């Protein structure tokens, strides 16, 4: 899961700082998400899913298909 959020961010050419503004959290907190040192809260997981237009299952590593099911 943690590698996926870093990969998604890098694929969109975003910095951690830009993500902290989008998610309204500190850079240290976001860095901890990417490093797997802190669990991602449900509300942040949903924001990430909506922002990147991928399923939460994809972010969580439960599937390899990033497309959201409708």
mmCIF file as Biopython writes it, N, C-alpha, C and O atoms, coordinates in Angstrom:
data_model
#
loop_
_atom_site.group_PDB
_atom_site.id
_atom_site.type_symbol
_atom_site.label_atom_id
_atom_site.label_alt_id
_atom_site.label_comp_id
_atom_site.label_asym_id
_atom_site.label_entity_id
_atom_site.label_seq_id
_atom_site.pdbx_PDB_ins_code
_atom_site.Cartn_x
_atom_site.Cartn_y
_atom_site.Cartn_z
_atom_site.occupancy
_atom_site.B_iso_or_equiv
_atom_site.auth_seq_id
_atom_site.auth_asym_id
_atom_site.pdbx_PDB_model_num
ATOM 1   N N  . UNK A ? 1  ? 0.832   -1.188 0.000   1.0 0.0 1  A 1 
ATOM 2   C CA . UNK A ? 1  ? 0.000   0.000  0.000   1.0 0.0 1  A 1 
ATOM 3   C C  . UNK A ? 1  ? 0.873   1.248  0.000   1.0 0.0 1  A 1 
ATOM 4   O O  . UNK A ? 1  ? 0.594   2.196  -0.734  1.0 0.0 1  A 1 
ATOM 5   N N  . UNK A ? 2  ? 1.918   1.260  0.807   1.0 0.0 2  A 1 
ATOM 6   C CA . UNK A ? 2  ? 2.706   2.474  0.947   1.0 0.0 2  A 1 
ATOM 7   C C  . UNK A ? 2  ? 3.477   2.795  -0.324  1.0 0.0 2  A 1 
ATOM 8   O O  . UNK A ? 2  ? 3.618   3.961  -0.690  1.0 0.0 2  A 1 
ATOM 9   N N  . UNK A ? 3  ? 3.970   1.779  -0.986  1.0 0.0 3  A 1 
ATOM 10  C CA . UNK A ? 3  ? 4.672   1.999  -2.252  1.0 0.0 3  A 1 
ATOM 11  C C  . UNK A ? 3  ? 3.695   2.558  -3.297  1.0 0.0 3  A 1 
ATOM 12  O O  . UNK A ? 3  ? 4.073   3.390  -4.122  1.0 0.0 3  A 1 
ATOM 13  N N  . UNK A ? 4  ? 2.475   2.109  -3.260  1.0 0.0 4  A 1 
ATOM 14  C CA . UNK A ? 4  ? 1.497   2.571  -4.253  1.0 0.0 4  A 1 
ATOM 15  C C  . UNK A ? 4  ? 1.211   4.055  -4.142  1.0 0.0 4  A 1 
ATOM 16  O O  . UNK A ? 4  ? 1.095   4.734  -5.162  1.0 0.0 4  A 1 
ATOM 17  N N  . UNK A ? 5  ? 1.091   4.581  -2.920  1.0 0.0 5  A 1 
ATOM 18  C CA . UNK A ? 5  ? 0.801   6.010  -2.829  1.0 0.0 5  A 1 
ATOM 19  C C  . UNK A ? 5  ? 2.005   6.838  -3.274  1.0 0.0 5  A 1 
ATOM 20  O O  . UNK A ? 5  ? 1.841   7.917  -3.845  1.0 0.0 5  A 1 
ATOM 21  N N  . UNK A ? 6  ? 3.199   6.342  -3.018  1.0 0.0 6  A 1 
ATOM 22  C CA . UNK A ? 6  ? 4.390   7.048  -3.512  1.0 0.0 6  A 1 
ATOM 23  C C  . UNK A ? 6  ? 4.442   6.989  -5.033  1.0 0.0 6  A 1 
ATOM 24  O O  . UNK A ? 6  ? 4.696   7.998  -5.691  1.0 0.0 6  A 1 
ATOM 25  N N  . UNK A ? 7  ? 4.200   5.800  -5.591  1.0 0.0 7  A 1 
ATOM 26  C CA . UNK A ? 7  ? 4.215   5.644  -7.049  1.0 0.0 7  A 1 
ATOM 27  C C  . UNK A ? 7  ? 3.154   6.518  -7.717  1.0 0.0 7  A 1 
ATOM 28  O O  . UNK A ? 7  ? 3.424   7.145  -8.741  1.0 0.0 7  A 1 
ATOM 29  N N  . UNK A ? 8  ? 1.962   6.562  -7.149  1.0 0.0 8  A 1 
ATOM 30  C CA . UNK A ? 8  ? 0.896   7.406  -7.704  1.0 0.0 8  A 1 
ATOM 31  C C  . UNK A ? 8  ? 1.312   8.875  -7.680  1.0 0.0 8  A 1 
ATOM 32  O O  . UNK A ? 8  ? 1.116   9.604  -8.652  1.0 0.0 8  A 1 
ATOM 33  N N  . UNK A ? 9  ? 1.884   9.293  -6.566  1.0 0.0 9  A 1 
ATOM 34  C CA . UNK A ? 9  ? 2.319   10.689 -6.455  1.0 0.0 9  A 1 
ATOM 35  C C  . UNK A ? 9  ? 3.392   11.004 -7.491  1.0 0.0 9  A 1 
ATOM 36  O O  . UNK A ? 9  ? 3.325   12.027 -8.173  1.0 0.0 9  A 1 
ATOM 37  N N  . UNK A ? 10 ? 4.373   10.126 -7.605  1.0 0.0 10 A 1 
ATOM 38  C CA . UNK A ? 10 ? 5.462   10.357 -8.556  1.0 0.0 10 A 1 
ATOM 39  C C  . UNK A ? 10 ? 4.958   10.281 -10.000 1.0 0.0 10 A 1 
ATOM 40  O O  . UNK A ? 10 ? 5.409   11.046 -10.852 1.0 0.0 10 A 1 
ATOM 41  N N  . UNK A ? 11 ? 4.038   9.375  -10.276 1.0 0.0 11 A 1 
ATOM 42  C CA . UNK A ? 11 ? 3.469   9.269  -11.629 1.0 0.0 11 A 1 
ATOM 43  C C  . UNK A ? 11 ? 2.730   10.539 -12.037 1.0 0.0 11 A 1 
ATOM 44  O O  . UNK A ? 11 ? 2.616   10.844 -13.224 1.0 0.0 11 A 1 
ATOM 45  N N  . UNK A ? 12 ? 2.232   11.274 -11.050 1.0 0.0 12 A 1 
ATOM 46  C CA . UNK A ? 12 ? 1.514   12.528 -11.320 1.0 0.0 12 A 1 
ATOM 47  C C  . UNK A ? 12 ? 2.437   13.748 -11.157 1.0 0.0 12 A 1 
ATOM 48  O O  . UNK A ? 12 ? 1.979   14.891 -11.147 1.0 0.0 12 A 1 
ATOM 49  N N  . UNK A ? 13 ? 3.739   13.482 -11.029 1.0 0.0 13 A 1 
ATOM 50  C CA . UNK A ? 13 ? 4.746   14.551 -10.896 1.0 0.0 13 A 1 
ATOM 51  C C  . UNK A ? 13 ? 4.423   15.533 -9.777  1.0 0.0 13 A 1 
ATOM 52  O O  . UNK A ? 13 ? 4.522   16.748 -9.947  1.0 0.0 13 A 1 
ATOM 53  N N  . UNK A ? 14 ? 4.038   14.983 -8.639  1.0 0.0 14 A 1 
ATOM 54  C CA . UNK A ? 14 ? 3.718   15.793 -7.471  1.0 0.0 14 A 1 
ATOM 55  C C  . UNK A ? 14 ? 4.773   15.599 -6.384  1.0 0.0 14 A 1 
ATOM 56  O O  . UNK A ? 14 ? 5.370   14.529 -6.263  1.0 0.0 14 A 1 
ATOM 57  N N  . UNK A ? 15 ? 4.989   16.640 -5.605  1.0 0.0 15 A 1 
ATOM 58  C CA . UNK A ? 15 ? 5.884   16.535 -4.459  1.0 0.0 15 A 1 
ATOM 59  C C  . UNK A ? 15 ? 5.071   16.154 -3.221  1.0 0.0 15 A 1 
ATOM 60  O O  . UNK A ? 15 ? 3.843   16.251 -3.210  1.0 0.0 15 A 1 
ATOM 61  N N  . UNK A ? 16 ? 5.779   15.722 -2.189  1.0 0.0 16 A 1 
ATOM 62  C CA . UNK A ? 16 ? 5.083   15.452 -0.930  1.0 0.0 16 A 1 
ATOM 63  C C  . UNK A ? 16 ? 4.421   16.727 -0.418  1.0 0.0 16 A 1 
ATOM 64  O O  . UNK A ? 16 ? 3.315   16.685 0.120   1.0 0.0 16 A 1 
ATOM 65  N N  . UNK A ? 17 ? 5.084   17.835 -0.585  1.0 0.0 17 A 1 
ATOM 66  C CA . UNK A ? 17 ? 4.524   19.112 -0.121  1.0 0.0 17 A 1 
ATOM 67  C C  . UNK A ? 17 ? 3.196   19.415 -0.820  1.0 0.0 17 A 1 
ATOM 68  O O  . UNK A ? 17 ? 2.246   19.862 -0.179  1.0 0.0 17 A 1 
ATOM 69  N N  . UNK A ? 18 ? 3.130   19.175 -2.122  1.0 0.0 18 A 1 
ATOM 70  C CA . UNK A ? 18 ? 1.878   19.398 -2.840  1.0 0.0 18 A 1 
ATOM 71  C C  . UNK A ? 18 ? 0.779   18.480 -2.302  1.0 0.0 18 A 1 
ATOM 72  O O  . UNK A ? 18 ? -0.375  18.891 -2.174  1.0 0.0 18 A 1 
ATOM 73  N N  . UNK A ? 19 ? 1.140   17.252 -1.994  1.0 0.0 19 A 1 
ATOM 74  C CA . UNK A ? 19 ? 0.146   16.317 -1.458  1.0 0.0 19 A 1 
ATOM 75  C C  . UNK A ? 19 ? -0.340  16.752 -0.081  1.0 0.0 19 A 1 
ATOM 76  O O  . UNK A ? 19 ? -1.510  16.568 0.255   1.0 0.0 19 A 1 
ATOM 77  N N  . UNK A ? 20 ? 0.551   17.323 0.711   1.0 0.0 20 A 1 
ATOM 78  C CA . UNK A ? 20 ? 0.121   17.767 2.038   1.0 0.0 20 A 1 
ATOM 79  C C  . UNK A ? 20 ? -0.897  18.889 1.934   1.0 0.0 20 A 1 
ATOM 80  O O  . UNK A ? 20 ? -1.795  18.994 2.769   1.0 0.0 20 A 1 
ATOM 81  N N  . UNK A ? 21 ? -0.765  19.725 0.921   1.0 0.0 21 A 1 
ATOM 82  C CA . UNK A ? 21 ? -1.744  20.787 0.716   1.0 0.0 21 A 1 
ATOM 83  C C  . UNK A ? 21 ? -3.089  20.212 0.271   1.0 0.0 21 A 1 
ATOM 84  O O  . UNK A ? 21 ? -4.145  20.680 0.696   1.0 0.0 21 A 1 
ATOM 85  N N  . UNK A ? 22 ? -3.040  19.200 -0.583  1.0 0.0 22 A 1 
ATOM 86  C CA . UNK A ? 22 ? -4.267  18.558 -1.066  1.0 0.0 22 A 1 
ATOM 87  C C  . UNK A ? 22 ? -4.976  17.828 0.075   1.0 0.0 22 A 1 
ATOM 88  O O  . UNK A ? 22 ? -6.201  17.872 0.187   1.0 0.0 22 A 1 
ATOM 89  N N  . UNK A ? 23 ? -4.189  17.155 0.921   1.0 0.0 23 A 1 
ATOM 90  C CA . UNK A ? 23 ? -4.758  16.338 1.989   1.0 0.0 23 A 1 
ATOM 91  C C  . UNK A ? 23 ? -4.918  17.074 3.310   1.0 0.0 23 A 1 
ATOM 92  O O  . UNK A ? 23 ? -5.513  16.553 4.253   1.0 0.0 23 A 1 
ATOM 93  N N  . UNK A ? 24 ? -4.378  18.299 3.371   1.0 0.0 24 A 1 
ATOM 94  C CA . UNK A ? 24 ? -4.443  19.095 4.590   1.0 0.0 24 A 1 
ATOM 95  C C  . UNK A ? 24 ? -3.808  18.368 5.778   1.0 0.0 24 A 1 
ATOM 96  O O  . UNK A ? 24 ? -4.430  18.191 6.825   1.0 0.0 24 A 1 
ATOM 97  N N  . UNK A ? 25 ? -2.560  17.955 5.586   1.0 0.0 25 A 1 
ATOM 98  C CA . UNK A ? 25 ? -1.803  17.314 6.659   1.0 0.0 25 A 1 
ATOM 99  C C  . UNK A ? 25 ? -0.367  17.818 6.596   1.0 0.0 25 A 1 
ATOM 100 O O  . UNK A ? 25 ? 0.013   18.490 5.637   1.0 0.0 25 A 1 
ATOM 101 N N  . UNK A ? 26 ? 0.423   17.502 7.599   1.0 0.0 26 A 1 
ATOM 102 C CA . UNK A ? 26 ? 1.815   17.948 7.602   1.0 0.0 26 A 1 
ATOM 103 C C  . UNK A ? 26 ? 2.657   17.056 6.685   1.0 0.0 26 A 1 
ATOM 104 O O  . UNK A ? 26 ? 2.277   15.932 6.360   1.0 0.0 26 A 1 
ATOM 105 N N  . UNK A ? 27 ? 3.807   17.592 6.280   1.0 0.0 27 A 1 
ATOM 106 C CA . UNK A ? 27 ? 4.685   16.809 5.419   1.0 0.0 27 A 1 
ATOM 107 C C  . UNK A ? 27 ? 5.223   15.583 6.166   1.0 0.0 27 A 1 
ATOM 108 O O  . UNK A ? 27 ? 5.396   14.521 5.568   1.0 0.0 27 A 1 
ATOM 109 N N  . UNK A ? 28 ? 5.484   15.726 7.453   1.0 0.0 28 A 1 
ATOM 110 C CA . UNK A ? 28 ? 5.974   14.594 8.246   1.0 0.0 28 A 1 
ATOM 111 C C  . UNK A ? 28 ? 4.943   13.475 8.286   1.0 0.0 28 A 1 
ATOM 112 O O  . UNK A ? 28 ? 5.287   12.302 8.145   1.0 0.0 28 A 1 
ATOM 113 N N  . UNK A ? 29 ? 3.685   13.837 8.478   1.0 0.0 29 A 1 
ATOM 114 C CA . UNK A ? 29 ? 2.616   12.831 8.511   1.0 0.0 29 A 1 
ATOM 115 C C  . UNK A ? 29 ? 2.525   12.132 7.158   1.0 0.0 29 A 1 
ATOM 116 O O  . UNK A ? 29 ? 2.457   10.905 7.089   1.0 0.0 29 A 1 
ATOM 117 N N  . UNK A ? 30 ? 2.523   12.924 6.078   1.0 0.0 30 A 1 
ATOM 118 C CA . UNK A ? 30 ? 2.425   12.311 4.750   1.0 0.0 30 A 1 
ATOM 119 C C  . UNK A ? 30 ? 3.635   11.427 4.467   1.0 0.0 30 A 1 
ATOM 120 O O  . UNK A ? 30 ? 3.492   10.333 3.921   1.0 0.0 30 A 1 
ATOM 121 N N  . UNK A ? 31 ? 4.814   11.892 4.832   1.0 0.0 31 A 1 
ATOM 122 C CA . UNK A ? 31 ? 6.019   11.091 4.645   1.0 0.0 31 A 1 
ATOM 123 C C  . UNK A ? 31 ? 5.898   9.760  5.387   1.0 0.0 31 A 1 
ATOM 124 O O  . UNK A ? 31 ? 6.295   8.715  4.871   1.0 0.0 31 A 1 
ATOM 125 N N  . UNK A ? 32 ? 5.354   9.807  6.584   1.0 0.0 32 A 1 
ATOM 126 C CA . UNK A ? 32 ? 5.152   8.579  7.361   1.0 0.0 32 A 1 
ATOM 127 C C  . UNK A ? 32 ? 4.185   7.620  6.671   1.0 0.0 32 A 1 
ATOM 128 O O  . UNK A ? 32 ? 4.350   6.404  6.765   1.0 0.0 32 A 1 
ATOM 129 N N  . UNK A ? 33 ? 3.171   8.158  5.975   1.0 0.0 33 A 1 
ATOM 130 C CA . UNK A ? 33 ? 2.271   7.297  5.199   1.0 0.0 33 A 1 
ATOM 131 C C  . UNK A ? 33 ? 3.059   6.557  4.118   1.0 0.0 33 A 1 
ATOM 132 O O  . UNK A ? 33 ? 2.932   5.344  3.956   1.0 0.0 33 A 1 
ATOM 133 N N  . UNK A ? 34 ? 3.875   7.317  3.383   1.0 0.0 34 A 1 
ATOM 134 C CA . UNK A ? 34 ? 4.637   6.715  2.280   1.0 0.0 34 A 1 
ATOM 135 C C  . UNK A ? 34 ? 5.674   5.718  2.773   1.0 0.0 34 A 1 
ATOM 136 O O  . UNK A ? 34 ? 5.978   4.750  2.075   1.0 0.0 34 A 1 
ATOM 137 N N  . UNK A ? 35 ? 6.217   5.936  3.954   1.0 0.0 35 A 1 
ATOM 138 C CA . UNK A ? 35 ? 7.231   5.041  4.502   1.0 0.0 35 A 1 
ATOM 139 C C  . UNK A ? 35 ? 6.622   3.843  5.240   1.0 0.0 35 A 1 
ATOM 140 O O  . UNK A ? 35 ? 7.336   2.931  5.657   1.0 0.0 35 A 1 
ATOM 141 N N  . UNK A ? 36 ? 5.296   3.860  5.392   1.0 0.0 36 A 1 
ATOM 142 C CA . UNK A ? 36 ? 4.635   2.764  6.097   1.0 0.0 36 A 1 
ATOM 143 C C  . UNK A ? 36 ? 4.803   2.852  7.602   1.0 0.0 36 A 1 
ATOM 144 O O  . UNK A ? 36 ? 4.598   1.864  8.306   1.0 0.0 36 A 1 
ATOM 145 N N  . UNK A ? 37 ? 5.170   4.013  8.100   1.0 0.0 37 A 1 
ATOM 146 C CA . UNK A ? 37 ? 5.370   4.192  9.528   1.0 0.0 37 A 1 
ATOM 147 C C  . UNK A ? 37 ? 4.108   4.661  10.235  1.0 0.0 37 A 1 
ATOM 148 O O  . UNK A ? 37 ? 4.064   4.760  11.461  1.0 0.0 37 A 1 
ATOM 149 N N  . UNK A ? 38 ? 3.093   4.944  9.448   1.0 0.0 38 A 1 
ATOM 150 C CA . UNK A ? 38 ? 1.815   5.404  10.007  1.0 0.0 38 A 1 
ATOM 151 C C  . UNK A ? 38 ? 0.702   4.874  9.120   1.0 0.0 38 A 1 
ATOM 152 O O  . UNK A ? 38 ? 0.787   4.952  7.895   1.0 0.0 38 A 1 
ATOM 153 N N  . UNK A ? 39 ? -0.340  4.334  9.739   1.0 0.0 39 A 1 
ATOM 154 C CA . UNK A ? 39 ? -1.491  3.868  8.981   1.0 0.0 39 A 1 
ATOM 155 C C  . UNK A ? 39 ? -2.226  5.055  8.368   1.0 0.0 39 A 1 
ATOM 156 O O  . UNK A ? 39 ? -2.311  6.130  8.963   1.0 0.0 39 A 1 
ATOM 157 N N  . UNK A ? 40 ? -2.750  4.839  7.175   1.0 0.0 40 A 1 
ATOM 158 C CA . UNK A ? 40 ? -3.492  5.894  6.492   1.0 0.0 40 A 1 
ATOM 159 C C  . UNK A ? 40 ? -4.941  5.872  6.988   1.0 0.0 40 A 1 
ATOM 160 O O  . UNK A ? 40 ? -5.626  4.860  6.838   1.0 0.0 40 A 1 
ATOM 161 N N  . UNK A ? 41 ? -5.409  6.965  7.570   1.0 0.0 41 A 1 
ATOM 162 C CA . UNK A ? 41 ? -6.805  7.002  8.035   1.0 0.0 41 A 1 
ATOM 163 C C  . UNK A ? 41 ? -7.775  6.872  6.864   1.0 0.0 41 A 1 
ATOM 164 O O  . UNK A ? 41 ? -7.448  7.214  5.728   1.0 0.0 41 A 1 
ATOM 165 N N  . UNK A ? 42 ? -8.946  6.383  7.155   1.0 0.0 42 A 1 
ATOM 166 C CA . UNK A ? 42 ? -9.952  6.146  6.122   1.0 0.0 42 A 1 
ATOM 167 C C  . UNK A ? 42 ? -10.259 7.401  5.319   1.0 0.0 42 A 1 
ATOM 168 O O  . UNK A ? 42 ? -10.377 7.333  4.095   1.0 0.0 42 A 1 
ATOM 169 N N  . UNK A ? 43 ? -10.392 8.543  5.982   1.0 0.0 43 A 1 
ATOM 170 C CA . UNK A ? 43 ? -10.729 9.763  5.243   1.0 0.0 43 A 1 
ATOM 171 C C  . UNK A ? 43 ? -9.616  10.165 4.275   1.0 0.0 43 A 1 
ATOM 172 O O  . UNK A ? 43 ? -9.899  10.674 3.190   1.0 0.0 43 A 1 
ATOM 173 N N  . UNK A ? 44 ? -8.371  9.946  4.649   1.0 0.0 44 A 1 
ATOM 174 C CA . UNK A ? 44 ? -7.239  10.247 3.759   1.0 0.0 44 A 1 
ATOM 175 C C  . UNK A ? 44 ? -7.205  9.238  2.616   1.0 0.0 44 A 1 
ATOM 176 O O  . UNK A ? 44 ? -6.928  9.605  1.474   1.0 0.0 44 A 1 
ATOM 177 N N  . UNK A ? 45 ? -7.482  7.985  2.912   1.0 0.0 45 A 1 
ATOM 178 C CA . UNK A ? 45 ? -7.532  6.948  1.877   1.0 0.0 45 A 1 
ATOM 179 C C  . UNK A ? 45 ? -8.579  7.302  0.824   1.0 0.0 45 A 1 
ATOM 180 O O  . UNK A ? 45 ? -8.334  7.163  -0.375  1.0 0.0 45 A 1 
ATOM 181 N N  . UNK A ? 46 ? -9.727  7.753  1.267   1.0 0.0 46 A 1 
ATOM 182 C CA . UNK A ? 46 ? -10.794 8.140  0.339   1.0 0.0 46 A 1 
ATOM 183 C C  . UNK A ? 46 ? -10.368 9.347  -0.491  1.0 0.0 46 A 1 
ATOM 184 O O  . UNK A ? 46 ? -10.600 9.373  -1.700  1.0 0.0 46 A 1 
ATOM 185 N N  . UNK A ? 47 ? -9.751  10.343 0.135   1.0 0.0 47 A 1 
ATOM 186 C CA . UNK A ? 47 ? -9.277  11.521 -0.600  1.0 0.0 47 A 1 
ATOM 187 C C  . UNK A ? 47 ? -8.254  11.119 -1.663  1.0 0.0 47 A 1 
ATOM 188 O O  . UNK A ? 47 ? -8.305  11.603 -2.793  1.0 0.0 47 A 1 
ATOM 189 N N  . UNK A ? 48 ? -7.329  10.235 -1.298  1.0 0.0 48 A 1 
ATOM 190 C CA . UNK A ? 48 ? -6.330  9.767  -2.259  1.0 0.0 48 A 1 
ATOM 191 C C  . UNK A ? 48 ? -6.997  9.055  -3.426  1.0 0.0 48 A 1 
ATOM 192 O O  . UNK A ? 48 ? -6.645  9.287  -4.583  1.0 0.0 48 A 1 
ATOM 193 N N  . UNK A ? 49 ? -7.946  8.202  -3.128  1.0 0.0 49 A 1 
ATOM 194 C CA . UNK A ? 49 ? -8.665  7.454  -4.148  1.0 0.0 49 A 1 
ATOM 195 C C  . UNK A ? 49 ? -9.386  8.395  -5.108  1.0 0.0 49 A 1 
ATOM 196 O O  . UNK A ? 49 ? -9.330  8.213  -6.324  1.0 0.0 49 A 1 
ATOM 197 N N  . UNK A ? 50 ? -10.053 9.386  -4.565  1.0 0.0 50 A 1 
ATOM 198 C CA . UNK A ? 50 ? -10.785 10.335 -5.393  1.0 0.0 50 A 1 
ATOM 199 C C  . UNK A ? 50 ? -9.836  11.217 -6.193  1.0 0.0 50 A 1 
ATOM 200 O O  . UNK A ? 50 ? -10.087 11.491 -7.367  1.0 0.0 50 A 1 
ATOM 201 N N  . UNK A ? 51 ? -8.763  11.656 -5.578  1.0 0.0 51 A 1 
ATOM 202 C CA . UNK A ? 51 ? -7.811  12.528 -6.259  1.0 0.0 51 A 1 
ATOM 203 C C  . UNK A ? 51 ? -7.159  11.818 -7.445  1.0 0.0 51 A 1 
ATOM 204 O O  . UNK A ? 51 ? -7.084  12.370 -8.543  1.0 0.0 51 A 1 
ATOM 205 N N  . UNK A ? 52 ? -6.690  10.593 -7.217  1.0 0.0 52 A 1 
ATOM 206 C CA . UNK A ? 52 ? -6.001  9.848  -8.277  1.0 0.0 52 A 1 
ATOM 207 C C  . UNK A ? 52 ? -6.948  9.085  -9.196  1.0 0.0 52 A 1 
ATOM 208 O O  . UNK A ? 52 ? -6.530  8.532  -10.214 1.0 0.0 52 A 1 
ATOM 209 N N  . UNK A ? 53 ? -8.239  9.061  -8.825  1.0 0.0 53 A 1 
ATOM 210 C CA . UNK A ? 53 ? -9.248  8.334  -9.602  1.0 0.0 53 A 1 
ATOM 211 C C  . UNK A ? 53 ? -8.901  6.847  -9.721  1.0 0.0 53 A 1 
ATOM 212 O O  . UNK A ? 53 ? -8.951  6.251  -10.797 1.0 0.0 53 A 1 
ATOM 213 N N  . UNK A ? 54 ? -8.551  6.282  -8.571  1.0 0.0 54 A 1 
ATOM 214 C CA . UNK A ? 54 ? -8.289  4.851  -8.466  1.0 0.0 54 A 1 
ATOM 215 C C  . UNK A ? 54 ? -9.129  4.304  -7.322  1.0 0.0 54 A 1 
ATOM 216 O O  . UNK A ? 54 ? -9.624  5.064  -6.490  1.0 0.0 54 A 1 
ATOM 217 N N  . UNK A ? 55 ? -9.286  3.004  -7.283  1.0 0.0 55 A 1 
ATOM 218 C CA . UNK A ? 55 ? -10.076 2.403  -6.207  1.0 0.0 55 A 1 
ATOM 219 C C  . UNK A ? 55 ? -9.264  2.362  -4.908  1.0 0.0 55 A 1 
ATOM 220 O O  . UNK A ? 55 ? -8.034  2.332  -4.925  1.0 0.0 55 A 1 
ATOM 221 N N  . UNK A ? 56 ? -9.973  2.361  -3.807  1.0 0.0 56 A 1 
ATOM 222 C CA . UNK A ? 56 ? -9.297  2.195  -2.522  1.0 0.0 56 A 1 
ATOM 223 C C  . UNK A ? 56 ? -8.659  0.812  -2.454  1.0 0.0 56 A 1 
ATOM 224 O O  . UNK A ? 56 ? -7.601  0.648  -1.846  1.0 0.0 56 A 1 
ATOM 225 N N  . UNK A ? 57 ? -9.288  -0.177 -3.069  1.0 0.0 57 A 1 
ATOM 226 C CA . UNK A ? 57 ? -8.702  -1.521 -3.111  1.0 0.0 57 A 1 
ATOM 227 C C  . UNK A ? 57 ? -7.337  -1.507 -3.787  1.0 0.0 57 A 1 
ATOM 228 O O  . UNK A ? 57 ? -6.428  -2.224 -3.368  1.0 0.0 57 A 1 
ATOM 229 N N  . UNK A ? 58 ? -7.190  -0.701 -4.824  1.0 0.0 58 A 1 
ATOM 230 C CA . UNK A ? 58 ? -5.904  -0.593 -5.505  1.0 0.0 58 A 1 
ATOM 231 C C  . UNK A ? 58 ? -4.854  0.005  -4.567  1.0 0.0 58 A 1 
ATOM 232 O O  . UNK A ? 58 ? -3.744  -0.515 -4.463  1.0 0.0 58 A 1 
ATOM 233 N N  . UNK A ? 59 ? -5.201  1.082  -3.897  1.0 0.0 59 A 1 
ATOM 234 C CA . UNK A ? 59 ? -4.258  1.708  -2.966  1.0 0.0 59 A 1 
ATOM 235 C C  . UNK A ? 59 ? -3.881  0.744  -1.854  1.0 0.0 59 A 1 
ATOM 236 O O  . UNK A ? 59 ? -2.723  0.685  -1.442  1.0 0.0 59 A 1 
ATOM 237 N N  . UNK A ? 60 ? -4.854  -0.009 -1.371  1.0 0.0 60 A 1 
ATOM 238 C CA . UNK A ? 60 ? -4.604  -0.958 -0.283  1.0 0.0 60 A 1 
ATOM 239 C C  . UNK A ? 60 ? -3.869  -2.218 -0.733  1.0 0.0 60 A 1 
ATOM 240 O O  . UNK A ? 60 ? -3.463  -3.026 0.101   1.0 0.0 60 A 1 
ATOM 241 N N  . UNK A ? 61 ? -3.697  -2.391 -2.038  1.0 0.0 61 A 1 
ATOM 242 C CA . UNK A ? 61 ? -2.997  -3.562 -2.544  1.0 0.0 61 A 1 
ATOM 243 C C  . UNK A ? 61 ? -3.870  -4.792 -2.637  1.0 0.0 61 A 1 
ATOM 244 O O  . UNK A ? 61 ? -3.361  -5.909 -2.736  1.0 0.0 61 A 1 
ATOM 245 N N  . UNK A ? 62 ? -5.192  -4.603 -2.605  1.0 0.0 62 A 1 
ATOM 246 C CA . UNK A ? 62 ? -6.108  -5.735 -2.689  1.0 0.0 62 A 1 
ATOM 247 C C  . UNK A ? 62 ? -6.389  -6.151 -4.124  1.0 0.0 62 A 1 
ATOM 248 O O  . UNK A ? 62 ? -6.915  -7.236 -4.371  1.0 0.0 62 A 1 
ATOM 249 N N  . UNK A ? 63 ? -6.036  -5.284 -5.069  1.0 0.0 63 A 1 
ATOM 250 C CA . UNK A ? 63 ? -6.194  -5.610 -6.489  1.0 0.0 63 A 1 
ATOM 251 C C  . UNK A ? 63 ? -5.104  -4.874 -7.259  1.0 0.0 63 A 1 
ATOM 252 O O  . UNK A ? 63 ? -4.497  -3.931 -6.751  1.0 0.0 63 A 1 
ATOM 253 N N  . UNK A ? 64 ? -4.867  -5.313 -8.479  1.0 0.0 64 A 1 
ATOM 254 C CA . UNK A ? 64 ? -3.852  -4.686 -9.313  1.0 0.0 64 A 1 
ATOM 255 C C  . UNK A ? 64 ? -4.455  -3.781 -10.370 1.0 0.0 64 A 1 
ATOM 256 O O  . UNK A ? 64 ? -3.723  -3.143 -11.126 1.0 0.0 64 A 1 
ATOM 257 N N  . UNK A ? 65 ? -5.780  -3.715 -10.436 1.0 0.0 65 A 1 
ATOM 258 C CA . UNK A ? 65 ? -6.466  -2.869 -11.404 1.0 0.0 65 A 1 
ATOM 259 C C  . UNK A ? 65 ? -6.792  -1.532 -10.728 1.0 0.0 65 A 1 
ATOM 260 O O  . UNK A ? 65 ? -7.595  -1.492 -9.796  1.0 0.0 65 A 1 
ATOM 261 N N  . UNK A ? 66 ? -6.172  -0.436 -11.193 1.0 0.0 66 A 1 
ATOM 262 C CA . UNK A ? 66 ? -6.405  0.840  -10.519 1.0 0.0 66 A 1 
ATOM 263 C C  . UNK A ? 66 ? -7.763  1.480  -10.810 1.0 0.0 66 A 1 
ATOM 264 O O  . UNK A ? 66 ? -8.142  2.442  -10.141 1.0 0.0 66 A 1 
ATOM 265 N N  . UNK A ? 67 ? -8.492  0.971  -11.782 1.0 0.0 67 A 1 
ATOM 266 C CA . UNK A ? 67 ? -9.755  1.576  -12.190 1.0 0.0 67 A 1 
ATOM 267 C C  . UNK A ? 67 ? -10.794 1.398  -11.090 1.0 0.0 67 A 1 
ATOM 268 O O  . UNK A ? 67 ? -10.978 0.305  -10.554 1.0 0.0 67 A 1 
ATOM 269 N N  . UNK A ? 68 ? -11.474 2.512  -10.764 1.0 0.0 68 A 1 
ATOM 270 C CA . UNK A ? 68 ? -12.544 2.445  -9.778  1.0 0.0 68 A 1 
ATOM 271 C C  . UNK A ? 68 ? -13.728 1.701  -10.365 1.0 0.0 68 A 1 
ATOM 272 O O  . UNK A ? 68 ? -14.104 1.917  -11.517 1.0 0.0 68 A 1 
ATOM 273 N N  . UNK A ? 69 ? -14.303 0.832  -9.573  1.0 0.0 69 A 1 
ATOM 274 C CA . UNK A ? 69 ? -15.532 0.161  -9.983  1.0 0.0 69 A 1 
ATOM 275 C C  . UNK A ? 69 ? -16.695 1.087  -9.713  1.0 0.0 69 A 1 
ATOM 276 O O  . UNK A ? 69 ? -16.778 1.718  -8.660  1.0 0.0 69 A 1 
ATOM 277 N N  . UNK A ? 70 ? -17.588 1.159  -10.676 1.0 0.0 70 A 1 
ATOM 278 C CA . UNK A ? 70 ? -18.755 2.047  -10.517 1.0 0.0 70 A 1 
ATOM 279 C C  . UNK A ? 70 ? -19.979 1.224  -10.259 1.0 0.0 70 A 1 
ATOM 280 O O  . UNK A ? 70 ? -21.069 1.773  -10.096 1.0 0.0 70 A 1 
#
